[in-house]
Amino acid sequence: MVLSSPDETPIVQVPAAINCRLLEHQREGVRFLYGLYKKNHGGILGDDMGLGKTIQTIAFLVAVVGDEADYDGSKMLKRDAVGKKSPVLIICPTSIIQNWENEFSKWAKFSVSAYHGSNRDLIIEKLEAHGVDILITSFDTFRIHGTILSEIEWHIVIVDEAHRLKNEKSKLYRACLGIKTRNRFGLTGTIMQNKIMELFNLFDWVAPGSLGTREHFRDFYDEPLKHGQRSSAPERFVQVADERKLHLASVLRRYLLRRTKEETIGHLMMGKEDNVVFCAMSELQRRAYRRMLQLPDIQCLINKDLPCSCGSPLKQVECCNRIVTNGIIWSYLHRDNPDGCDSCPFCLVLPCLVKLQQLSNHLELIKPNPKDDIEKQRKDAEFASAVFGTDIHLVGGNTQSESFMGLSDVEHCGKMRALERLMLSWISQGDKILLFSYSVRMLDILEKFLIRKGYCFSRLDGSTPTSSRQSLVDDFNSSPSKQVFLISTRAGGLGLNLVSANRVVIFDPNWNPAQDLQAQDRSFRYGQKRHVVVFRLLAAGSLEELVYSRQVYKQQLSNIAVSGKMEKRYFEGVQDCKEFQGELFGISNLFHDLSDKLFTSEIIELNEKHEQEYGHCNDTKGDKVGKYGAPSKEANEELSGSEGRRYDDLDVAVTNKPMLEALGIVYTHRNEDIVNVGPGLQGKNDVTMPETDSIKPECVPTLGRRYPNSNPDVSEKEVPVSKRQKKSQYSLLAQFMGMSEVVFSKWLLSASNSEREKVLRDYKKQKEKNQKG
């Protein structure tokens, strides 16, 4: 695959031995990287996890710094003044250093060294002797020893998991700013995780100045996009935001290539469905949750802006209630400083949030950990006693229980009650389940639950040796007897490709939506055996509803800023804006008692009601969605016929409220129905800016629906074909080529655009000939 232009010498190309193993989207990625490299620009390869960013990067490096003798003529050597090669630096998480080394050994013939561990001095000597082509180091090592590496003139620098550079104040970011190179590239499938300003930090590192100054970016993009997404934003705010998102997307496209699995290899996969399940807390959980909200520590935070009771004109937080001497959590945090700290009382926010999340998942989690120091155990026991109150005998006291029967019982845990009923059905149907939790203690409890139920399972967490992880994965994928895989959400690294699973349960949500999405992708990968259905369990009426709502907010902002997508406007809150904290932001929202309302469903239903009354061009679901967020009967029949899928258990129950209650579920919906609305601009060649403020966002039609504010004369038959029709056409094309659908899919991935177009032309000619005959 030749990358250089016809008049360019020497010829830059990916050797045939490598090119023949690349898929078409990977070839496009290599061309993208070379295009930036040729212009002395940096950029981001932003493909979804599992699309081969590592392989694309290695193929690019072989083309631009490989030795022609090793690769049959591929040549573009970059040498310094004395004819020696300049090395390439790769910075990545510690857990994937070995993977990079393994991939280089499979694909290339470079001298690769890892600057990590005790051999660092030897590696520096080897670098000075020009004996290293590729140097791989970890984030932590570079953060600590970056000064040494920054003295070297690097040919190319690549940062894997580049979203780690999102915080300009971090030591890692500052260390990376000191790297000497003209070619900086980032690899990440989660370009933006929490805030739009993260985009500036990332792109200002790979391509300094590409997005202007920090102040310009904040004023021109960040603020308009956030305020334009507010549910009651004035029309002029929405128009400005629409213009700015188009402009930002067009600028980012110069330095970013972003592809999803659905766009590239989706036709080779069985598909994924992401359900959000709001489970009713047990009565005991609900009482404990309310008691915690009444503790002095949290009441201090809730009432911080009220007038002080001493009669002064100051707020409580500025006067008598800055410290909480009778607070259990506060007293422990300031055991060495009874006068408090400079952050009081806001130093209480994070510890209190952690405790509320623990209560939302399982009452046992707030009890003392025997591995902690004695003072912390004493404090946690006191805290547990206060929260359990008169119910303490029902939970076995205020110390951690090791009773197998007690821990495996689902009576006092709302999520486990719902999980028990769902798993009973899944296991009987031969489903294979991935069960994720962020907490190791929660994994311990779930393990006892699985043993009690007699389910055959495997377990992987941070304590699992790296050497044995792949064998656990292989055993689960190949063994019909393995029904459940219990996994820590934090267990990262590569190789966790659990493609045999078709049910994924995320027991506890993360503030960062990327964490939950990465957990889902352990099963949603090339090679998956069955359609994947995800179940994110949330405790209804708890802090977790707010956690999920913020996930939606962050995902929508990312879609808007990165891809220029249209999104529904659900929330009044604006991130980092005290004037518009709305229902999402601010301390009062974090510690609000939601137990008497359906927080998330009320927001969504209010939005849908507004659309029904006034019309809204962003509505893409309409009559395809049932009352409780599930497909209607007609949609179910259509999907079942086209995909061969079954809608059972929760899928049927969501349209029947009594059945939901029997499962211990208050409410449910599909995440993709809530988050994803309009298509983005990534991949389009012509992105133009609106020339006037009067241009309004256009409605983008989707399948099977006539839209408000669109042409009333357009019938549903004129809407683009359904997925079932597409599948039928795909099968006919495969038959025309004389191939099975799988073989045709593989050919399609490797075919060039001209080859694809030729097949379509020939197919249409044959079809017209048959019709005339």
N, C-alpha and C positions, 0 to 999 in steps of 0.2 A: 504494500500500500504506500504509494508515493505521497508525501506530505508537502514537499516543496513545489513551487511553481515551475513551469517548463523552462524558464530562463534562469533559474536559480542553480548555482553550483557552490559546493558539491550537492549532489542529490540527497535529500533527506527522506528516508522511507522506513516503514516498519517491515522487518524481514518476513518473508513468506512463511517461515516456520512458526512465527507468532501470529501473523495476520490471519492465517487459516483457522486459528482457534478462537478468534474474536467474533462476538455477535455484532450485528450491524450497529446497535446503539453504542457499543463499546468502541467501534471504529470512529463513530461520530465524536465520542468523547476524546479520543486521541487527537483527532483533527482540531477540536476546540482548544485543547491544551497547546498544541503546536501553534495555532493562530495567535494566541496570546504571547507565547514565547518569542515568536518571530518579531512581534512589535515591541518586545521588551516590556510587556505588561504582565501583571499577575492576575490571578482569578480564582474562582471557586468551582470545583466540580461537585455539584450538589445532588447527585443521584440518591435515590432511596437505598437503604441498607439492603444488600443482596444483589445489586446490579453490577458489581465488579469494579468499584473505584480503584482498588489496589492494582488489578490487572491492567486497567486503562493507563494508570500512572506508570507502571513498569514498561509497558509497550511504548509510551511516549519517551521515557528516559532512554530506552534502547535506541530509538530513532535519533535522538539529538546528542547523546553522549556515548553511544556504543562504538565498539571497534569494528571496522569493516571486515577484518579477518575472521571475526567470530560470527558475523551475521550475513555472510554472503553479499557483501557490497554495501550494506547499510553504513553510512558514514557521515558524521558531522562532528568531528572532534573539536572540543573547546579546550584550548591549552593556554597556559600563562606564558609569560615572557621567555621562560627557559624551556618551553615545549612540554611542560607537564600538565596533566589534566587537572582542572579544578574539580574538587569533590562536590557531591550532592549531599545535602543534609535532610534527613527525615525525622520529624518530631512526632511522637505518637504516644498513646497510653502504654504503660508498662505491660499490660496484659496482651498486647498484640505485637510486641517487638518480635517474638518468635515467629509469628505468622508472616510478618514482612520478610524475615530471613528465609522462611520456607518458600514463599512465593518467588523471591528473587532466584533461588536455587532451581526452581522449576522453569522459569521463563527467560532468565537472562544469564550472562556470564560476566558479572561484575565482581570486583573485590569488595565484599560487604563486611562491615564491622559494626558491632554494637557498643556504643559508648554508655555503658551501664554497669553498675556493680564495682567490683574491686580492681578491674583491669583498665581503668580509665587512663592511667599514666602511660601504659604500653600503647594504647590506641592513639594517644596524642603523638607519641614518637613515630608511630606508623604513618600518621597523617603528615607529619613534617617531612617524612621520607617519601611522600607521594605514593604511598602503598595502599591507599584507600580510595575507591571510586564512590562508594555509597556509605555514609555514616548514619546509623540509626540510633536515636536516643529517646528517652522518655520525657514526659512533661516535667516530672519532679526533678529528674537529673538536670535538665536544661535550666529549670528555674533556679537551682542551687549553683550550678557550675556554668551557667550561660556566659559568664564573662570570658572564660577561657575559649569557648567555641566561637564567640563573637569576634575574636581577633582574627579569625580565618576568613579569607575571601571565598565565599561559596558560590558555585556556579548556579545552582538551583536549590531552593529551600521549599520543602513540602511539609505541611502540618496536617496530619490525619486527625479526625475528630476536631476540626478547626473551630467548632462552636465553643471550644474551651477558651477562645480568645475574645469572648463576648464582653468581658469586664475590663475596661481600660485602666482601672485602679489596681488590678491584680499584679502580683510579682511576675507571673508568667507572661502577661501581656507586655509589661515593661521590658522584660528580658528579651522577648522576641523583637521588640522595636530596635534593639541594638544589633541585629543580624546584618552582616554585610553581604548583600546580594541585590541584583536587579530583577531577579525572577522569583517571586513568592507565589506559591499555590496552596490552596486549602482544599481539604476533602471533608465533606460532611453531608449527611442526609437531613440534618435539622439546622437549617441556616439561621433561623430565628426561633428562640424558645420562649422568651418572656417579654421582651420590650423591643420596640422598633429601633431604639438607639443601639441595640446590639448589632444591627446591620451595619451601622456606621463604623463601629469599632472593628468589625471583621473585615469590611471592604477597605477601610483606611489602612489596614495592615497589608493586605495583599496588593492593593493598588492605591498608594497614598495620593490623596487629593481627588480621587475619582468621584466622591460625593460632596466635594466642597469642604468647608470648615465645619466643625462640630456645631457651632452656633447656627450656621446657615441650614444644616440638615435638620436641626431641631425645629427651627422656625418654619422652614419651607415644606418639610415632609412630616415629621413626628407629630407636631401639635395639630395640623389640619386633619391628618388621617385619624387620630384618636378622637377628636371632637366631631368629625364627620360621621363616626360610627355610633355616636350616642343616639339612643332610640328616639329622643324627641329633638334631635338637632334641627335647627332651621334649614330650610331648603338651600339657602346660599352656602351654608356650611357643607351640606352634602355635595353640592356641585363642585365646590373647591376641592374637597377630599377626592372626588372622582377624578378630577383633572390631575391632581398631584400623584395619585396612585398609578395612573397611566404613565405619567412622566417618570416616576421612580422605577416602575417595571421596565421601561424602555432603557433607562440608564443601566440598571442592574444586568440586563441581558448582554451587555458588552463584556461583562466580567464574570457572568454566572451561567452555567449550564445545569438546569434542573430538570430531571426526568423522574417519573414515578413508575412503580411496577406495572400499574394498570396501562400506562402509555406504551411501555416497551415489551414486557413479557406477559402482560395480563391475559392474552389469549392462550398462553401455555399453563395458566394456573386456574384452579377451581373457584377462586373468588373468596372474599371475606366479608363478613357482616359484623358490625360493632354495636352491641346492645349495651345500654346503660340501665342498670337495674337498681331501683331504690327500695331497699329492704326495710321492713318495719323493725325498729329496735324492740327488744324485749321490754316488758314493763320495768324490770329491775334496772336495765340499762338506762331507760328514760329517766327514772328517779335519780340515779347516780349522776347522770348528765346535768340535770337541773340543780342538784345539790352543788355540783362543782361551780356552776355559774353564779351561785350565791356566796362562794368563798370570798373573804376580804381581798385577796389578791386580784381576782377578776372584777369585783365590784369597783375597786379603785380605778381600774382601766375603763370600765363602762361609764363611770361618773366623772371622769377626769375633767370634762369641760363645764361641769355644773358649778354654780357659785359656791364658794367655800362657806361652810356652816358657821365659821367664826365671825361672819359679818363683814369681812374684808371684800373689796371689789374684785379680788383676784379669783381665778378658777381654782378648783380643788387641787389640780395637778401642780399649780404654781404656789400653793400655800400649805395648808396643814396636811394634805393627803399625798404629798410627793413620795413619802415612804410609807410602808405598810408593816409596822412593827408586829402586828398580830397575824400577819399572813404566813402560812406555812412555807410556801415556795419562796417568798421574799426573804424570810428569816434565814433560810438555808443559803440562798445566793449571797447574802451579806453577813454571813456568820463571822467574818473577820473585819467587817466594817459596818457597825451598827448605825452609822449616819447615812448609809446608802452610797450610791455611786452617781456619777455625772449623768447617767442615762435614766435614772429612776423617774417614774415607775415603768418606763417603756422596756426596761431590761426583763420585765416579766412576760412580755408578749410571747416570745418563742417558747419558753418552757410551758406556759399555759396552753398554747396551741398543741404542743406535743401531747400533753395529757388529755385534751379533748379528743384528739384523733385516736388515742389509745382506747378511750372509753367507747368510741364509735365502733371499734373493731371487736374488742373482747375485754371484759372486766378484769380478767387476770393480768392484763398488760400493765396496769397501774400499780401493781404490788411490787414490793422491793425485789431487786435482783441480788441474789446471794453473792454474785461476783463483785458487786460494788463495795466501796469502803463502808465501815460501820456507821459513820455519821449519815451518809446518804441513805443507807437502808433504814435508819431510824426515822429520817425525814419522810421517806416514801411510805413507811408504815403509818405514820401519823396522818399523812395525806390520804391514804386509802381509808383509814378509819373515818375521817371527816366526810369523804365522798360516799361511802357505803352507809353511814349512819346506822339506823335501826335495822338495815338489811344485812348487816355484816355477817350474821350467822348463815345467811343463804349462800354466801360466796366462800365459806370456809375460813373466815378470819381475814386478817390484814397481812398475812405472809403468803409467799408463793406456795401454791398447792402442787404436789407431785402425785396426787391421786389420779390414776389412769381413768377411772370411771368419771371423776369430777371434771377433768379437763376435756375428755372426749364427749361429754354431754352437751347437747345443743340448746338446752332449755333457756339459758340466760344470754344467748348470743343470737341476735336477729339475723345476721348474715349467715351464720352456720345453719340456722334452721332452714333458710331458703336454699342454701347450698345442698343440704341433705336431701331435700325433696327433688331438686333438679338432677343431682347425680344419680339418684335412684333410677330415674327414667333413662338417663344417658347410658349408664352402665348396662342396663338391660337391652339396649339397642346396639351395643358393641362400639360405642363411641370411645375415643381416647382423649384424655383431658390433661391440659397443662394448668396447674394451679399455682399462681404467683402471689407472693406476699413480700412486702418490704422489710418486715420484722422477723428476725430469727426466732424470737419467742413465739410469734404467731405461727411460724412454720412448725415449731415443736408441737403446738396444740393441734394444728391441722393433721400432723402426722399421727397423733394418737386417735384422732377422729377417723382417719382412714383405716387404721389398724382395727378399731372397734367395728367398723363396717365390713371388714374383710376384703378390702380392695387391695389389689396388687399394685405397688407403686415404687417409684425411684425418687431420690431426693438429691438436689444439688444446691449448695449455697457457698458462701465465701470460704468455708473451712474444707470444702472438697478439693483434694489435690488436683492441680492442673493436669497431671499425667493420667488421671482416671476419668476426667470429664467426658472425653470423646467416647470412651467405652460405654459410659452410662447412656449417652445420646444414641449410640448405635444399637444398644440393647433395647431401648425403648422403641426405636423406630422399627426394629425387626421382630420384636417379640409380641405375638398376639395376646399373651397373658398379662403384659404390663398395661394397666388401665389408666394410671394417673402418674404424672410427673410433677413433683413438688419442687418449686424453684424459687430462689430469692430473686426479686426484681433487680437487685444490685449485682447479681452474678453476671458480669459482662464477659468480654472477650468473644472471639469467633468460635465457630464450631458448634454452637447451640442451634443447629438446624433441625428442629423437631417436626419434620414434615409429615409424620404419620398422625399427628394430633388433629382433631377436627373441632374440639371445644377448648376454648381458652378462658380461664377465669382469673380476673385480676381482683384479688380480695380487698386491697386497700389502695385508693388512688393517690397519685403524687401531685404536688403543686405544679410540677413541670410536666406538661402533657407529653413531651418527647419520651419520658421514661415509660409511660404506659404504652405508647405506640411501639416502642422498641420491643417491649415484652410481647406484644401481639405478633411482631414480625418473626419471632422465633419459630412460629408455625406457618405464617403466610410468606412462603418462599418458593422459589423455583423448585419443582419436584414434589410439592405437596400432593398428598394422596386424595384428599376430599375437601369439599367446601368448608371453610373455617368460620365458625360462629363464636364471637367474643362476648363475654359477659363481664362487665365492670360492676362490681358490687359496691353500692354506697349505702350508708346508714341514713335513711330518710329522717329529716328534721334535725340533722347534726351539722357540724362544721363541714363535713364531707360534701354536702350540697354546694356550699360556697366554693370549696376546692374545685369541684367539677365545673361550676359556672365560670370560674376564672380560667379553667382549661379551655372552655369554649371561647371565651374572650380572647385568650392568647392565640389560639389556633386561627380564629377569624382575622386578627390583626396580621398574623403571619401570611395568611392567604392574600390579604389585601396588599400588604407591602411588598412581598416577594413576587407574587404572580399577577397582581392587578385584578384579583377576582372580585366579583360582587358578593356581598354577604348580607344576610338579614341583620337588622339592628334590634337586638334584644334588650340591651342594658343601658341604664342611665349613667352608670359609673364610667369615669375616665381615669385611666391609670396615671398616678403621680399628679393628680390635680385635686387639691383640697376643696375647691369650689364645687366639683362634680364627683363626689365620692359615691353617690348613688347607692345601689344595693350591693355593690361588690367590694368597695375599698373603704379603708378606715377601720379603726379599732372597734368602734361600736358595732359594725357589721360582723366582724370576726367572732365576737362574743354574744351575738344576738341569739335568743332562744327561738329556734325555728320549729320546735316540736309540734306546734299547734297549726302548722300550715304546710302546704306542698310548695315549697319555695321555687324549685326549678320548674315544675309543671305550670305553676301560676304565671311565671314569666313567659314561657313558651305559648301557653294558651292565650295570654293577653295579646301577644304578637300576632297569633293566628286570627284572633277575633278582629284586631285592627285591620288586618289584610282583607278579611271577608267584608268588612264594612266599607273600606275605602279603596280596596284594590292595591296591589303591590307588585311591581315588576320582578321582585326577587323570589316570588313564590314558585317553587318548582315541584312541590309534592302533591298538593291539592287532594283530589279524591283518591289518590293512590295510597293515602295514609289513613289508617284507622284512628278512632277517637283517642286511644291511648298511645299513639305513636307507632303502631304496628301496621303492616299492610292490610288493606281491606280484603274482603273475601275475593273480590274480582282480581285484585292484584296478586293474591296468593295463588289463584288458579293459573294466572298467566305465568307467574314465575315458576311454579311447580312444573308446568308443561314445558317450559323452555330450558330449564336448568336441571331437571330431574331431582330437585331438592325437596325435602320434606319440611313442612312447618308444623312442628309439634311442640309439646312441653310449653315453654314460655312463648313460642311463636304463636300458638293458638290462644294461650291464656291472656295475652295482652289485649285482645279484643273483648275479653270477658272479665269484668271486674270481680265477680265472686271467685273465679278461678285464680285470679291474681292474689286475692286475700288468702286463699287456701295454700298458696305457695309461700305466704309470708312476704309478699311483694306489694308495695303501695302504688308504684308507678313505674313505667318503663318506656323508653323510646330508643330509636336507633341514632347513634351519634352522627352518622353521615347525613341523616335527614336534617339535623340541627345545624351542623357546622358548614357543610359544603353546599353552596348554592350555585353561583355562576362559574363558568369556565374562566381560566386565567389567560394571560397573554404570552406565557412562556412558549417558545417554539415558533411564534408567528414572525414573519419576516418584516412586516410593515406595521410599526406601532407609531401612531402619530398623536400629537398633542391636540386637544381641543383648542380652537383658536379664539373662542369667545366664552364668556361666562354663561351664555344662554344655552349652551349645549347640555342636554340632560343625558344621564346614563340610559343606554338602550337595554331593553329586555332581551335576554338570551333564551330562546326557546329550548325546552328539553323534551324528553320523550313522553308521548301519550297524554298531552294536556293542552287545552286552550287557555291562554293567559289573560288576566285582566289587563286593560290598557293596550292590548294588541289588536290586530285587525280582526273584527268580528266576522268577516266573510271567509276567513281561513278555517277550514274544517279540520277535525282531528286527523283525517286521512292525510292531510298535507304536512303534518308534523313528521320529523325524521323517523325512520323505521324503528321498530322495537328491537330489543335485544334478541328476541326469538327469531325475528326475520334476519337479523345480522348473522346469527348462528347458522341459519339455513343457507344463506348466501355463501358463507364461509365453507360449508360442507360441499356446496356445488362447485366452488372454485377448486377445492382439493380434488374432487372427482375429475374435473376438467384437466387437471395436471397429472392425473393417474397416480395420486398419492393418497395415503391415509391422512386424516386430519393432523395427527401428531407429526408425521414426516413433513407435511406441508407447512406446519408451524415453524419447524426448524429451518426449512428452506427460506421461509419468509423473513426470519430474523437475520439470515446471512445475505439475503439478496439486496442488491442496490436499488435505488429509487427507479432507475430506468428499467431494470428487469421487472420490477413490480408493475410498472405502468404498461409494459409490453404484454404481460399476462392478462391484465384487465382489458386491454384493447382486443387481444385475441379472443378472450372470453365473450366480450360483447358482440364481436363479429360473428362468432359461432352461434350465439344466442339469436341474433337477428336472422341468420341464415336458416336456423331451425324453425323460427316463427314463420318465415316466408314459405318454407317447404311444407 
